[in-house]
Amino acid sequence: MMALTNESMPNQQEATTIKLNIGKTLLLSFGFFGVSILWSIHDSYVPVFLGKDFALDASVVGTILTVNTIIVFLIQPGIGSLSDRTRTRIGRRMPFIVAFAPLAAIGFAILPMLVQPTLLWVFVAVLTLTLIALAMFRTPVIALMPDITPSPFRSQANGLINLMGGIGAIIAFAGGAALFKLNPAYPFWAAAILLVLACGIVFWQIREPKESTTQAIETRPGLMASLGKILQAGDKSALLLLLAIFAWFVGYNAVSKFFTLYGVITLRLEPNQASFLLTFLALMFVVFAVPSGYIAAKFGRRRTILVGIALLELLMALVRVLPVSLQTSGVMLPIILALAGVGWALININSLPMVVDIAPQTELATYTGLYYFASTSAAVLGPFLAGLLIDALGKDYGVIFLVAPIALAFAFLFMLGVRRGERAE
């Protein structure tokens, strides 16, 4: 999620009269719900189309996914700034949602019909254009939250929005698996329809304020200047935490982008069966999203994240050494993935709060931007590195469960050196 500008805090009297509008926030979160469904279907089946149906090497699959991630990353800040300057009768954000959500849905619906050997580059082109359309409205959708939410309640609102995103992922993995069995195109068509309906709900129910000073993308110092400041700091907690974030996202993305292909090629599962397994991870992540925050409040964020890293590292290494016969027994792999969802919640829910509490209060935007730079850079490197290693080791897709534990081991070592970032009393 993109960084968002905080307006000035309300005074004491105002703070007692305003509250979070849960109903409106849930209606707004349908936008992120639709985006989450699209991304989950993309991660589940686009690598299968590229690696199995088009018979591309894993390194080529990783490169295509990486290039698209870079394109989306580069587009979103500019679109956020453009939406800040936009003035129309329906608001600053709504024009992007109305224009580009249907285009993304159409492109996504077309994709499975292009899975033919002679149409590879047409498929890649439509995929890229679809993700560009998605990027064109994703940031404006997210920016609606601070537009309509008072500053003191944005954390709670952000939690509700991410909860809806997690529910979207569960629906995509479980429902998409059932639909893919009937027809490989059905999950894409269903996701496209749900995206249009979800964004339609946002357009129908959410009214942007006529006057708003919030921004989709905060003005912050240049990336190199921000990095230089952290490198020169006497205390290395911020640097080590960012390195840890980068490392665990490398491992997570290496697995998430190639897991369905691993299930198809190594475990000999059908694509829908392999994708359905991810439901257990997504479900437990949602279930433990809130408890992980309470656990961190009681035992400390650093300690909670270290436990999550250790658990996830152990589970990924276990998959690597576990015989295929046990993985496909029907019980073992779902349990492992469910526990992985718990570990990922312990890590992911508490990492951004640590970054924010390490940051000087005058530089929250800088540190938040560095958090997203670290995680997005890992999303670029993880699939690319995994793809290269898969090909180098003779199409061994199980290598993703070697990349992940190694990356998580580095993350654990980096976190050991972090001394700040706990909840302020």
N, C-alpha and C positions, 0 to 999 in steps of 0.2 A: 504494500500500500504506500502511496506517495506521502511525503511530509506535508503538513498542513499548517497554515499560519494561525497562531492564537491571537484573538482579539484581546484587548485589555480586560482584565478581570472586573466583574461587576462589584459595586460597593456592597457593604454588609447588608444594607436594607434590600437591595435588589436580589442578593443571593438567597434571602429568605423567602422571596416571592416567586422565584422561577424554579422549575424542575424539569427533569428529562421527560419528554413526551414519548413514552415507550411505543405507543401505537403508531405514531408517525415515523419513529425510527425503524420499526419493523417493516413498515411499508416501503421506506427508502431502501432498506437492505435487500429488497427484491432485485435491485440492480446488480449488486455484488453477487447475489444468489445465481442470477443468470450467467454472469461472467464466469463464476466458479464451475458451473456445469459444463460450459463450453471448454474451459481449460482442462478439466478432468477427462472429458471424452477425447480431447486432443492428445493428452499424454497417454491415454490407454490404447488408442487405436491408430493414430497417425504413424508412430514408429513401426507398428505391425505392417501397415500398408507399405511403408518404405522398405523395411527390412525383409519382409516375407513375400509380399505380392510383387513388388518391383525388384526384389532380389539384390538390393544394394548392400555394400559392405557396411559394417557397423560404424566405421569411421566416417563414411559418407552420410549415414543417417545422423550421426552426432553433429556433423558440420552443418547440415540443413537446419537442424533444431537450434544450433548455436547462432547461426546467422539470423534466424528469425527472432531469437531472444534479443540480440544486439539491436536489430531494427526497432523492435517494440520499445526497448530501453531508451533509445535515442529520440524516439518520437514523443513519448509521453510528457517530458518537461515542456517542450514547445507547445503542445496542445493545451496543457494546463495554463500556461501563460496567456495563450490566445483566448481561452475561455474567460480568463480574468478580465480581459479588455473587451469582450463581446457584450453588446447591449442590444437586446431584441424584446419584442412584446412578450415572449414566453420565458425570458430570462437569459442568464449567461451560460448555463450548463445544458439546458434542455435542447437547444438547437443541435448540439453534437450527438445527444442521445437519439433524437428523432431522425437525424440524417444517417448516422453510421451504424446503429444497432441493427436495422433491417439489412443493411449491406453485409455486415458480418454474418448475419443469420443466413442470407442467401448463399454467400460463399461457402459457409460451413455445410449447408445442405447439398451443394453441388459436389463437394470433395469426393465422397464415396463413389459417385458415378464416373469419376475420372481415373479410377484404379484399373488401368489397362496398360500393358507393357509399352505401347506406342505413345502414351500420353503422359509420360513421367514429368517432362518439363512444364506441361500444362498444369498438372497436379501441383507441382512445386510453386508455380506462379500464382495459382488460385489460393493456395495455402498462405503464401506470403501476403497477398492482398487482403485476405480474410483477417489475418492477424493485425495488419495495419489498420483496417477498419475497427477492429476490436480495441486497439490502442487509442484510436481517435475519440472514443467515448468513455473508456474506462476511467481515466483521470477525472473528467467532469462528473461522472457518477459519484466517485469517491468524494470529490470536493463539495458535493451537495450536503454532506454530513455537517461540516463546520458552518456552512451557510445557514442551516436551520436549527443548529444545536448550540445552546449557550455554552460558553467556554468551560465552566466547571464540570459539565456532564459529557464532554467529548470522549473521555476514556470509556465510560460506560456505553455510550453510543457505538464506539468503535468495537467494543466487545460484542454487542448484539449483531453488528454487521458481519463480523468475522464468524460468529456462531452460524448465521444464515449461510455464509460461504461454505462452512464445514458441512452443513446439511445438504447443500447443493452438491458437494463432492460425494457424499454418501449416496444420494439419489443417482448421480452419474455412474458411479461404480456398480451399484446393485442393479438399478433399472437398465443401465446401458448394457450390462452383461446379458440380461434376459432378452433385450431387443436385438442385440447383435446375433444371438443364436437364431432368431427368426430371419433376420436379413442384416448384413453388415451396414447397410445404409440407415437403418431405423434409428440407431442412437444419435446419429448426426441430425436427422430430420427432427427427432424429438427435442434435442438440445436447441436447435434453431427456433422451433416453435416456442419452447419455454423461455428462451432469451427475449423474443419479441413480446410475449405475454408479460414477463417480469418487468421489462422496461416500459411497457404500456401501463402497468400499474403505477410505476414511478411517475410517469408523465401525467397520469390521470389524478393521482392522489396528492402529489407533492407540489406545493406552490413556492417558488423561490421568493425570497424577500426582495422587494423593489430596490432597496438600498442595502448593500452589503460590502464590507471592507475585507472579508476573508479572501485568501488567495489559494489557488490550487497548488502552486509551487512557491515555497518560501524563497525570498532573496537571501542568498547565503554566500560566503566567501568562495573563491575558486577551489576546486578539488585539491589541486597541488598545494595551495596555501594552507588548507585545512590539514592535509596529511603532514605537511612540514611542521605545523604547530604541535601536532601530536608526537611526532618523532623527536622534537626538541624538548618535550616535557620531561622533567626529572622523574616523575612517577610514570611508569610504563603500563599502568592498568588499562588505559583506553586503547593503546596499541595492541596489547595482548588480547583484549576482549574482541577487537575487530578481527584479528588474525584467527581467533577461535571461531567466530561467526563465519568467516570465509571458509575455514576448514570443514566445519560440520555441514555447511550448505553444499560444498563440493561432494561430500559423501552422500548426502541425501539426494541431490539431483542426479548423481550417477546411477543410483538405484531407481528413482522414480521414473526417469525417462526410458529406461531399458527393461523395467520389470516385466511388462507384458510380453516383450520379445523373449526374455528369459523363460517365462512360463511356456511360451509356444515352442521354442526351439530346444530348450534343455529339458523341460519337464514334460514335453509332448502334450500340453493342454491345448484346448481350443482357446482362441483369443478372448472370448467372453468369460471363460473359466478363470483365465489368468487375471483379467481385469477385475473380476468379482472379488478376488482375494484381497485387493486393496481396500475393499469396503471395511474389512476388519480394522485396518490401520486408521482409516478416516473416522470410523465410528468411535474408536477409543480415544482418538485425539480430541474429538468434540466432547466426549464424556469427561475427559480429564482437563479440558481447557481451563475451567473455573477452579477446580480443586488444586491444580498445579500452582495457581497464584496464592491460594491459602497456605499450601505447603511451603512455598518460598517465604511467605510472611512469617511462618513459625520457625523454620529451620535455616533461613537465609537463601538468597537467590543463587549465590555462587555454589553453595553446597548442593542445592536442588539441581542446578544445571549439571554439575559434575556427576551426580547420580544418574541423570538422564543420559548423559554421554556414555557413561560406563555401561548402562543397560543396553543402549542402542548398539554400541560397539560389540558387546558380547553376543547379541542376537544376530547381527549381520555376519559375524565370524562363524556362528553356529550354522547358519544357512550354507555357508561355503563348504563346511566339512560334513554336513548332514547328507547321507545317501539320498539319491533321487527317490528311491522307493519309499522312504519315510516322509519326504516332503510331499509326496502325492498320496499319502495314506488317508488324507481327508481331515486330519485333526492337527497334525504337528505344525504345518505352515500357517494356518489361520491363527493358532495360538501365538506363534512367534510374531506375526504381523500385528496382532492385537496388542501385545506387549510393546512392540516397536512404536505403536501409536501413543502409548503411555509415556515412553521415553522421549518421544518427539515433543509431546506437550510440555513435559518438564523443562525441556531445553527452549523451545521456541516461544512459549508464552512469557518467559522471564528474561529473555535476552534484550529486547528493546528497552524495557524498563531499566535494566542495568546501564545501558548506554546513556539513557536520559539522565540518570542520577549520577553518572560520572561527569557528565558535561557541566561546565559552568552555566548558570542560568541565562547568561547573555548569549550563549552559543548553542542553544538547543537545536536550532535549525542545522548548524554545521554538523553536529554529531549525528543527528537523525539522517542527514544526507549521506554521511559516511557509512552508517549502518546499511542503508539500501544499496550503496555502491558495493560494499563487501558481499552482500547476499546476491546481488545481481551478477557480479563478476564470477561468483561461484556457480551460478546457474549457467553461465557461458562456458566456464572451464570444465565443470563436472561431466556433462554429456560428451564433450569433445574428447577429453582424456579417456573416458570409459570406452568410447568408440574405437580409439586408436589401440588400446590394450586388448579389446575383444578380438580385433583382427590380428594383432601381433601374436596372440596366443591361440591362433587357429580356430576362430569363431567360438571361443569359450565365453558365453554370455554370463557364466557364473563368476567371471572376474569382477563384476560389479560388487560382489560381496567380499572382494578383497580390497577394492578401492575404498569402499565405505569404512571398514574398520581402521585402515591405515589413516585415512583423513580424520576420523574421529579420535584416533590416538593422538594426533597432533593437536586437535582441538582440546583434548583433556590436558595435555602438557601446557598449552597456552593459558588455559583457565586456572591452572595451579598458581600462576604468577599474578593473577588479578587480585588486587587488594581493596578495590573500591567498587561502588555501584550497588551497595545494599540499600534497602529502604530507609529513607530518612525518618528519624523519630521526631 
